[in-house]
Amino acid sequence: MRTRVDANFRHELNRFGTGDWNHCFHCGNCTAACPLSENQSLFPRMSLRSIQLGLKDKIIANLEPWQCYYCGDCSEKCPQDANPAELMRTLRRYLIAAYDWTGISKLFFTQHWYEIAALVILGVITALGLSVFNPNEIVYTLTADGGVRINEMFPIPMIHLGDMIMAAVVSFFLISNIIHMWYLVILKPKISVPIHYYFTELISMIYHFLIQPKFSKCDENKGRKYWINHWLLMSGYTIMFVLVVGFLSFFQTEKIYAWYEPQRLLGYYATFGLLVGLIYMIIGRIKKFDKRFEYSHISDRLFISLLLLTTLSGILVHFFRIYGLVELTYYMYIIHLAILVPMICIEVPFSRWSHLAYRPIAIYLHNLKKKAENRSYATNSQLAVN
């Protein structure tokens, strides 16, 4: 089978991150240092070699960048200071853009002003929708618990309708991009995967999403510390995302629940996980205490900033509400949603946080490919013997 070579591929990739691909001379130290590299996935070296050769189609069908959990060991061991860990992260941005059939992700990653403009415009529209066009007056009555009647500040049907529209739009783009990912990785390369494999590997995909066990293979204490903070951030964000997008009527109620009720406990855990994870990420980027924090793409900084602002504004809404501060609750709620809505609509399907979905799917597809290739090899070996 012929393989098309794209001589400009390296230059195209440079728009998604940083680094000089030519610095790598394939000594193999990065692969030897990586605790996650295996016989069928010799990364980062194989990926870097494919890039240098201009094998664009091979890279698009490649799942190795998603096997990398960015511990930074490979960059620390690189004698050429090529920073293969950051190059793998650049590849993940490129792959997100390749999976996105709309082209929006590519625009955001390569021309960041478009992403900033989209976030600002959607935030302004959200704020105007809640304030200027809000038919309700600020409600000065309080609940029996002394809290603010937050659902009476705005027409609750409007809030729920907007929430359902947001969930539908985000789900459509994210799911369609995942289907496109499956096409590029499995269908287009004509990999024959038996139907029952898709079901048997589902449990493994869910396990990797919830636990992220590969972090445990990274360098001892550094890997464990990074896994804990990353897992807190991921789980806190996921819980908050599910509550806001899928269960808003359960989570946002007039009643001020006791601290031990599910609504409060889930909200407190999500807030705790987000704050701990974000503080770790921010301090790491300020102090640059190891390789993984030496460089930050603007998409990383944007997402961290949005998530931090969303978390802090949500905390303020909660305290203003439970202590009966009506006007502060009203205006902070508008600010909170003006940050939250653009973050979910832009970041989840098209930018930095989409990797939360792509990584477990990539591990799932990688396992499917591996099992299909092993099956094909065993079949061919049996035919050769016969």
Buried (B, 14 or more C-beta within 10 A) or exposed (E): EEEEEBEEBBEBBBBBBBBEBEBBEEBEBBBEBBBBBEEEBBBBBBBBBBBBBBBBBBBBBBBBBBBBBBBBBBBBBBEBEBBBBBBBBBBBBBBBBBBBBEEBBBBBBBEBEEBBEBBEEBBEEBBEBBEEEBEEEEBEEBBEEEBBBBBBBBEBEBBBEBBEEBBEEBEEBBEBBBEBBBEBBBEEBEBEBEEEBBEEBEEEBEEBBEEBEBBEEBBEEBBEEBBBBBBBBBBBBBBBBEBBBEEBEEBBEBEBBEEEEEBBEBBEBBBEBBBBBBEBBBEBBEEEEBBBBBBBBBBBBBBBBBBBBBBBBBBBBBEBBBEBBBEBBBBBBBBBBBBBBBBBBBBBBBBBBBBBBBBBBBBBBBBBBBBBBEBEEEEEEEEEEE
